[in-house]
Amino acid sequence: MAELNSTPNANRLHIGIFGRTNSGKSSLINIMTGQDVSIVSDVPGTTTDPVYKAMEINPLGPCVIIDTAGVEDYSVLGKRRLEKTRLAMEKTDVAVIVFPSNHTGGYAQEYELVDYFRKKNIRMLMVINSFGESEPRLEKLKTDLKLQAKGARLEIVVLDCGKPSDKEQDNIRMALARLMPEDYDADFITGNLVKEQDVVLLVMPQDIQAPKRRLILPQVQTIRELLDRKCTVVCTTTDKMEYALANLRKVPELIITDSQAFKFVYEHKPAESRLTSFSVLFAAYKGDLAYYIEGAQAIDKLTEKSRVLIAECCTHAPLTEDIGRVKIPRQLRKRFGEAMEIDMVSGTDFPEDLSGYDLIIQCGGCMFNRQYVLSRIQRAKAQAVPMTNYGVTIAHLTGILDKIVYHK
């Protein structure tokens, strides 16, 4: 078992650890990982903001362990901690909820967690920290937890987090393995758009937005996947696209471009080559592409008085020709009027109340795991606010949304 930094955290299984203060959460994490990852202390509130730790855990593979603050902290500072815990809940693929058996005041906060994850169809591992309690009390608690879960997919493990045996540690890991979604990370970024021996041309503008001497994450991940799928990958910049095509012995089966170059690439590509973009691919890989395409239809209903939210996952410093902060707003205002109100948020700053917006435009989401992107989509759906993404928006504004390909 070792910590890994080579795999982006967004692609790892996110395991959230939840429970009340001093219930044994941090001890449990150390048991799961076999390392002193979390600080263990009798002082209440030792864990404040959630701690994200990328690990390789046998037999789960690459994971992100999220250690959260106690759910019953009602202080002013505690309210801020709970907001961070709620954000961690939105990122969780498998939830671990710790129940201290020696607690006598009921489990109202833990049951709220159970209800939240049950409604979101998130699988749960319920850990009863035994604290040396009698067998009848532990069995009654197990029965109560099963009733509370109301048919949700779950495992229940009883152990003493302070002094676990080797068998109990194995039981935790095997229970987590049974809860791991069968299809987790089984999807391809390129879906069914390519097959072995296909030639795929990647058109990647290396402008001011591109990090110096590096490729952006979606490009790196797509190239790696195409190589794994035994495709021939050719990379070029927009200004060298025609030169690259002229020097290929066969026409590319697929061209993947940066969305900002959609119009040029579409106008200069071979008729036989299918076209898509990195952002559109990630809309399906990380989000709900059908919903994004439906949301794009709301663009035509916008007016100068409309209010649009652009939500970017990255927190990079604004650039001169930033796609989210500059290019998309420019296109929208050119079509609908300069007075259009366009708000910008980045990172995890996503409003709870979306009701004032006529449209939300989300980036590709490469920096977040799919569960968190879907939580944003669910929030938009619940408030009946149309939502789309960068690539789909640009394709729609360019008039080629029906000309590009995507997988479902």
Secondary structure as UniProt FT lines:
FT   HELIX           9..11
FT   STRAND          13..18
FT   TURN            21..22
FT   HELIX           25..33
FT   TURN            44..45
FT   STRAND          51..57
FT   TURN            58..60
FT   STRAND          61..67
FT   TURN            71..72
FT   HELIX           76..91
FT   STRAND          94..100
FT   TURN            101..102
FT   HELIX           108..119
FT   TURN            120..121
FT   STRAND          123..129
FT   TURN            131..132
FT   HELIX           135..149
FT   TURN            150..151
FT   STRAND          154..159
FT   TURN            161..162
FT   HELIX           166..179
FT   TURN            182..185
FT   TURN            191..192
FT   TURN            196..197
FT   STRAND          199..203
FT   TURN            208..209
FT   TURN            212..213
FT   HELIX           217..228
FT   TURN            229..230
FT   STRAND          232..236
FT   HELIX           238..240
FT   HELIX           241..246
FT   STRAND          254..257
FT   HELIX           259..261
FT   HELIX           262..268
FT   TURN            271..272
FT   STRAND          274..277
FT   HELIX           278..286
FT   HELIX           289..296
FT   HELIX           297..301
FT   TURN            304..305
FT   STRAND          307..312
FT   TURN            320..321
FT   HELIX           323..327
FT   HELIX           328..336
FT   TURN            338..339
FT   STRAND          341..346
FT   TURN            347..348
FT   TURN            355..356
FT   STRAND          359..362
FT   TURN            366..367
FT   HELIX           370..382
FT   TURN            383..384
FT   STRAND          387..389
FT   HELIX           390..398
FT   HELIX           401..403
//
